[in-house]
Amino acid sequence: MLRFDDFRLDPAALQIFRGDAQLDAPPQVVEVLGYLIDNGGRTVGRQELLDRFWPRAGTGGDASLNTCIRRIRALLGDEADTPRYIQTRPRSGYRFIGAIHTASVAGAPRRLGRLAAAGGLFAALAVGGAVWAQAMVFRPQHRIAIEGVQGLCEYVLFPKFNAGLRESFLAEVGNGLPRGYSVATTDKGADLLARISVRQTPRQTVVVVNLVDRGGGRILWSGQFVGATDTNDYLPLQRALARHMARGLRKALAEHA
């Protein structure tokens, strides 16, 4: 557990507390903050953060990074002009400048280590049915990597729809995961992979999510969600998909934990 001022950050569960109260923060926000803390002795470049946390976001990665830093500052009550925690180095990157105190367990110090960044969150709402591989026995702790969303054909109408769907899913899925599960933004250290694909026409958007055992390649759970495409404003559909996908994944994990 990492401590700075009255904050506590749990890198394994991707949770942050102020005093005894858990703060409402998406897992990726906590993970990026943890990475900055873990590299507090140096300035972490923007490109380094983009490569690590948004490797497939393309031109949308800059906006995602800016939004993430703003959320971290809002979470900590920090100010860009007079920072206590996150210092911006112009044309360079960001640096954590707070004083960190690590807790110890059985006399042994714990440090943050590299937060297992896993490729994004993709869990599945099964409208019309879901399948869980039989006789699957999970290990006590699991990291779920959310991979970048893929389009199955050329009919994805909105170039940034997939990247935004993944980000919304990341924001939704970490709240309320069963004990023993956490989400990562890269596949490093992950034993489960959430793979999402999108098919889209002017009338319908179909999302298929597969939860895959990384070691054996088995599909453990699969779900599908279908919604009406709105060519004027796709954001409500994007949010609804992410919300239902996260709800479906959490339910499946809880039932088969």
N, C-alpha and C positions, 0 to 999 in steps of 0.2 A: 504494500500500500504506500503510495506517495503522498506526502503532506507538504503543503505550502500555505502559510498563513492559516486560515480556518478551513481550507479546502483539503479534501482527501480524494485521490484518484486511484481507482482499482483497475490496473491494466488488464487483468485476466477477464473480468466481467465487463469491461468497457463502461464503467459507471463512475460518476463524480458526485461527491457530497460536499455540502457546506454545513459544517457542524454535524448534526445528526440527520439532516434532511437531504435526501437524494435529489439532485437537480435533473430537470427534464432536458436531456441532451442526446441527440442522435449518436449512435456508436461511432460514426466516422469522425464527428467533431471531437469526441473524447480521444479517439485514436490519433488524430493529427496533433492535438494538444500534447498527448503523451510522447509523440515522436519529437516534438520541439523540446519538451522537458528532457528527454533522453539525450538530446544533442545540445543541451544548454550552454556548453562551452564554446559554441561556434554559431555563426549565422547559417541557417539552413536556406539554401537557394530556392527560388520559386520553381525552377525547372526540376530540382530534386524532388520537391513535393508533388509536382505534377506527374513525374515519372512513377513515383511510388504509389500515389493514391488515385490518380485519374489517368492511367496509362492509355486508355482507349477513348478518352473524351474529345480528342481533337481540339478544335478551336474553342469548344465550350469549357475546356478545362480551366482556363484563366478565370472565367466568371464563377465557376464552382469553387475554386481556391479562394477568391475574394469573399464569396459568401461564407465559406467555412471560417475564415479568419474573423469576419464580423461576428459570427455566432460565438466563437470562442471569447472574443472581447465582451460581448453582451453577457455571456455566461459568468464571466469573472468580474464583471463591473469595471472593466479596464477601458482606458481611453487611448486612442491612437496618438494624440498629441502629447499626452503626459503619461506614458505607459508605466505600469508597475510589473506587468508580467510579459506581454508580447510587444517587443520592440520591432518596428519596421526599419529595415536598412534599405534606403532608396536604391533602386535599380539592382538590388542584391537579393534580399529575402527577409527572413524573420528570425528573431532570436528570443528565447525565453530568458528573462532576466530576474525572475523571482528566486527566492531562497528556498531550496528543497530540503526536506528532512525525511529520510526513509525510515519506515518502521522496521522492527526486527522480529523474527520468529525463532523461538528456542535459542536465542543468543546469536543467531546468524543474520547478518544484514541482508536486506532485500533491495534490489535496485529494479528500475523499470525495464531494463532490457529492451530489445526490439519488440514493440507491440506487433504481434503477428498480423500484419496487414494482409487481408485476404480479399480477393477480387470482388467484392461487392455482394450484395445480398439478393438472393433470389429464391424465394420460397413460393409456395404455390397455393393458389386458390383453386379448388377443384370444383368447377361448376360442371355438372355432368359426370362426375366420378373421379376418384383418386385411387391410386394403387400403391401399396407399400409392400416392398419385398418381404417375403415370409422368412422367419427364422433369423432375422437380422438382430444381432446382439451388439448394442453400442458400448463403447468404452465409457468410463465415467465422465470424461471431459471431451468436448467436441468444439472444434472451430469450423464455422461455416463460411466458406469463401463465396462471395457473390461475383460471378464472372460478368464481363461486359455483355450487354444484350445484343443478340444477333438478329438480323432480318433473314427470313427464310427465302425471300424472293425480292424482286425489284419493286414491289408495290408498297413499300413503306413510304408514305406520303410526306412525312415531316422529317427532315435530316437530323434534327436534334431530339426526336421523340425517344429513341432508345436510350441515349445517355441520360435524359431527364427521368425516364422511368426507373432506371437503376438507382439514381440518386434519391428519388422519392421512396423507393423500396428500402434503401438503406436507412432512411430517416424513420420509416415505419416499423421495420422488422425487429429492431433491437429492444423495443419496449415490451416486456412481458415474456421473453423467451424462458422456457423451462430451465430449472437449475441444471448446470452442467453444460450449457450451450452458450456460445458467444459468436459474434459476427466479426469477420475481418474484411478488409478491402483489397487484399491481395491473397494469393493462394499459399503464401509462405506459412508453414505450420498448420495448415488446414487439413482436416481429414474428410470433410464433406464439401462438396461443390454444388452450388445452386446455378443451374444453367437455364437461361431464359431466351426464348426466341419469339419474335413478333412477325405476324403476317397482317398486312393492312391493305384495305381497299377503301374507296370513298364511302362505302357503306358500313363495313365492319372492321374491327380490330380484334385479332385473336392472339392471346399470349399463352404460350405453353411453358411450364416450369418443370424441370427435372431436378430432383435432389439425388446426387450421385456419390457413392462411396469412392473416394479418391484412390484408395488402395487397390480395390478389385474392379472398379469401373462399373459396378452394379447400380442400376437405377432403383433407389429405395422408395421413392414416392414421385408421383407425377400428377400434375393438375393443369386444368385449362380454364381460361376466363375469356369470355366474349363480350364485347361492348360495341355500341353504335359509334362510328367515327363521326366526329364533328369537324368539318373542314374549316370552320371559322375560328374555333378555339378548342385545341386538343388538351389543354391543361387539366380541365375537370376529369376527363377520361383517364389521363395519366395518373392523377391522384387516386381516383377510384380503383384503378387496376392495382396500384401499389398497396393500397389499404387492404384490399381483399386478398392479394397474394400473401401479404404478411400475416393476415389473420389465418389463412389456410395453412401456412407453414407452421405457425405456432401451435395450432390445433393438432396437426399431424405429429409434431415432435412430442407434445404432451401425451398423446394417446399411445405412443410407442417408445416412450423413454424407458 
